[in-house]
């Protein structure tokens, strides 16, 4: 199938398929008449795998590692299992960082209102210099 058909079958845009090919995430497909790319079922499965991994938040680099394991018939189940577990740990670290950031921003918002002050404590990072009309409201 050509690249347009591969895009529809995999759910990945033509532009991203070309990108994945340039970066080596997918091998360059065979060429058919008029030098068009000719994708097979294996290519589509690989593209679908990439799409699922991207939705799960894996980086291109990590997906490359997963694809290498996926293609390795001699791999151990333990090596495969550690990849998602490592990703979970990274996501949990990021979640903790985001919670800390949210708490800091909420504290700044509670400490400041939009009065007529010439300074902006929320930008300067000093919530102690203003009092809050926003203190009862949680910002999302």
C-alpha positions in Angstrom: 0.0 0.0 0.0 1.2 3.6 -0.6 1.9 6.1 2.1 -1.6 7.6 2.1 -3.2 4.2 2.6 -0.6 3.3 5.3 -1.5 6.6 7.0 -5.2 5.6 7.1 -4.5 2.0 8.1 -2.2 3.0 11.0 -3.8 6.3 12.1 -0.5 8.2 11.7 -0.2 11.2 9.4 1.8 11.0 6.2 4.1 13.6 7.6 4.8 11.6 10.8 5.4 8.4 8.8 8.0 10.2 6.8 9.6 11.5 10.0 9.7 8.0 11.6 11.3 6.8 8.4 14.0 9.6 8.5 14.7 8.9 12.1 15.1 5.2 11.6 12.1 4.3 13.8 10.7 2.4 10.8 12.8 1.0 8.0 12.5 2.6 4.6 9.8 0.6 2.8 10.3 -1.0 -0.6 9.5 1.1 -3.6 6.8 0.3 -6.1 6.0 1.7 -9.5 6.9 5.4 -10.0 9.1 5.1 -6.9 6.2 5.2 -4.5 6.7 3.8 -1.0 5.1 0.3 -0.7 4.1 -0.5 2.9 3.3 -4.1 4.0 1.4 -5.5 7.0 4.5 -5.6 9.1 5.1 -1.8 8.5 1.5 -1.1 9.5 1.8 -3.1 12.7 5.0 -1.3 13.5 3.3 2.1 12.9 0.4 1.1 15.1 2.8 0.1 17.8 4.5 3.5 17.6 1.1 5.2 17.8 0.1 3.3 20.9 3.5 3.9 22.5 3.3 7.7 21.8 -0.2 7.8 23.3 1.3 6.2 26.4 3.8 9.0 26.6 7.0 7.2 25.5 9.6 9.3 23.8 10.9 8.5 20.3 14.1 7.3 21.8 12.3 4.9 24.2 10.0 3.7 21.4 13.2 2.8 19.4 14.3 0.7 22.3 10.9 -1.0 22.6 10.9 -1.7 18.9 14.4 -3.2 19.2 13.1 -5.5 21.9 9.9 -6.3 20.0 12.0 -7.4 17.0 14.5 -9.4 19.1 13.3 -13.1 19.1 15.9 -13.8 21.9 14.6 -11.2 24.3 13.6 -12.1 27.8 10.2 -11.2 29.3 11.9 -9.5 32.2 13.7 -7.1 29.8 10.4 -6.2 28.2 8.6 -5.7 31.5 11.1 -3.3 32.9 10.5 -0.7 30.1 6.9 0.1 31.1 7.8 -0.1 34.8 10.6 2.4 34.2 8.1 4.6 32.3 5.6 4.4 35.2 8.3 5.6 37.6 9.2 8.5 35.4 5.5 9.5 35.1 5.1 9.3 38.8 8.1 11.6 39.3 6.7 14.0 36.8 3.3 13.9 38.6 5.0 14.8 41.9 6.8 17.7 40.2 3.5 18.9 38.7 1.7 18.7 42.0 4.5 20.8 43.6 4.3 23.3 40.8 0.5 23.5 41.1 0.7 24.1 44.8 3.2 26.9 44.3 1.1 28.6 41.7 -2.0 28.3 43.8 -0.2 29.9 46.7 0.8 32.8 44.5 -2.7 33.1 43.1 -4.2 33.1 46.7 -1.7 35.7 47.8 -2.4 38.2 45.0 -5.4 39.9 43.5 -5.5 42.0 40.4 -5.6 45.3 42.3 -4.1 48.6 41.0 -0.6 47.8 42.2 2.2 48.9 39.9 4.1 45.6 40.6 3.1 42.1 39.9 3.9 39.9 42.9 2.6 36.8 41.1 5.3 37.3 38.4 8.0 38.4 40.9 7.2 35.4 43.1 6.5 37.2 46.3 2.9 36.5 47.4 3.5 38.1 50.8 3.2 41.6 49.3 -0.4 41.3 48.3 -3.6 39.9 49.8 -6.1 37.8 48.0 -9.4 38.1 46.5 -8.5 34.7 44.9 -7.9 32.9 48.1 -11.2 31.1 48.2 -11.0 30.0 44.5 -9.0 27.1 43.3 -7.5 27.7 39.9 -7.3 24.9 37.4 
